[in-house]
Amino acid sequence: MVDNKRDEFVPWRELLNSQYGVSLVLVCMGIWLHAADSLIVATMLPAIVDEIGGLGLVNWSVALYSLGSIIAGAMSAVLTIRFGLRLPMAGAALMFGLGCILSAIAPEMWLLLLGRLLQGIGGGGLIAMSFVAVSILFPKRLIARAMATISTLWGISAFLGPLIGGFFVEYANWRFCFWFFAAQAVLLFAWILFGAKVPEKQTDGVGNNIPFIRLVVLLAGVVFIAYGGVDISPLRTTLLIVAGLSCLLLFLRLDTKEDGTHLLPSRAFDLRSPVGAALSMILALSIATMALSTYGPLLFILIHGVSALGAGYIVACSAFGWTIMAVLVSGSPEKHDGKYIAWGMLIASLSIIGFAYSVPAGPIWLIAVFAALEGGGFGVAWTFILRRATAGASPVEAQRISAAIPTVQRLGHALGAAYVGIVANAVGFESVTTSIQGAIAAKVIFLSCLPFAAIGLIAMIRLVRQPNTS
């Protein structure tokens, strides 16, 4: 249906009222746990490694969290269409809490990584279902404002996350931080299960079975690629990467079955469609921008001698930039969606070149500026991607698209963490001890991300050239 108000500025009061306020709180609570947890762990990683070891597995702390997010996110559309939001979201919150408990009691890195996997499953489910909630609980003209609210929460998380993580590292213990978030997850579980007003189940157009084989194939693809970076050797690493890519291609082929249970929307990654171009852009640019959050804090501490808290806030500048720009542009009418997406993705891509210079050479403030530009670029574009990708889609397909956007983003994060892990270990990052060695490794890590940025920009061009059919 055509929205006759699509060219008008949308005021905040239309979203912040009694009709949509409770729904907005539901969305924000799910986003908070996912957003704050990822930023806190990035800040605490140096202290965690000092206590329980596992420096060579640092990239797995990100990759496994992303794997869990992908598993839950991929199932979210099917689960919410079949069962509504209440039970799946409550289960995701409970799973997140269990993961936090395992990480809190971990004596070695392997148990913490298992906890991160469970946190990823819970957090991925919460964020994917929050995107679904945005698409079904708010009218199209309010979607950009709702997405800006999500971005604002990311900014709050960016401020509080490193502060909380740094506080526990400096004045208590990183384990207590996981207990702190486990308690929040249990409270959210109870609120969703017994107090929240959420949509009832919708069964139309959905098959009877959860496609577990496809999930296993998808999971195997990411694991193979991530494992290829643990112990670098030309033959072994090449074989694992080929195996991983083969699994991902097999997943895409299997997911084209018209049985009502496909995990991704129709024509996913087909550059000739708005949905395919949008998902391709998100995947490529998510891979391209993972070096900062995966190795940034370790590099800042090694090269420039900043504290764990300072390193966390440098990374958090990305979320600050995302929030500020998303709020500033969120009231823009739909006719400008393509322009904002194009400029945002271009700025985010150019920031990678800035990191390749500033992380090795400094100064710290310049690294923070490029982090803010990277996040600001995503903030400008992200606010309108959901609205443009779901234009003209049926309600069921719109739910799949909504769940696919954060899921594909997490897939990109997992692949990106695996990729930069391979690059970092290939240049001997595990044995780096001096700032000069760290600077050389940093330049290689960030420059290696540029090919994926170029792919993302090609997909962006295809997306913005698609006609807006809303």
Secondary structure by P-SEA (a helix, b strand, c coil): ccccccccccccccccccccaaaaaaaaaaaaaaaaaaaaaaaaaaaaaaacccccaaaaaaaaaaaaaaaaaaaaaaaaaacccaaaaaaaaaaaaaaaaaaaacccaaaaaaaaaaaaaaaaaaaaaaaaaaaccccccaaaaaaaaaaaaaaaaaaaaaaaaaaaaccccaaaaaaaaaaaaaaaaaaaacccccccccccccccccaaaaaaaaaaaaaaaaaccccccaaaaaaaaaaaaaaaaaaaaaaccccccccccccccccccaaaaaaaaaaaaaaacccccccaaaaaaaaccccaaaaaaaaaaaaaaaaaaaaacccccccaaaaaaaaaaaaaaaaaaaaaccccccaaaaaaaaaaaaaaaaaaccccaaaaaaccccaaaaaaaaaaaaaaaaaaaaaaaaaaaaaaaaacccccccaaaaaaaaaaaaaaaaaaaaaaaaaaaaaaaccccc
